[in-house]
């Protein structure tokens, strides 16, 4: 994941002439390229939010994806099975440590197990 930080993004006023930086894997900083900055300014963040607009869950009851503790996840998982952006959804949940709800067809417990197997 690449995140470009512009002056003042973190609430700190940057001194004049400070270049924007990109946060890359593991939180390392690197100088942002012009392309990185333009992507952020023009709203092309790698179609990060575009998948959410195409997700089937955006057209259904959101409560099904955040069931009460012990509640059924069956309905949400059924929706996920037919969704074209299921992989992007799961990738987002894993990358952002989403701890609640059904993401990419997996529950919190299933995502935890997946993370543990990946380590």
Secondary structure as UniProt FT lines:
FT   STRAND          3..5
FT   TURN            7..10
FT   TURN            16..17
FT   STRAND          21..24
FT   HELIX           25..27
FT   STRAND          28..31
FT   HELIX           34..41
FT   TURN            42..43
FT   TURN            48..49
FT   HELIX           50..54
FT   HELIX           56..59
FT   HELIX           62..65
FT   TURN            69..70
FT   HELIX           74..81
FT   TURN            84..85
FT   HELIX           86..95
FT   TURN            96..97
FT   TURN            104..105
FT   HELIX           108..118
//
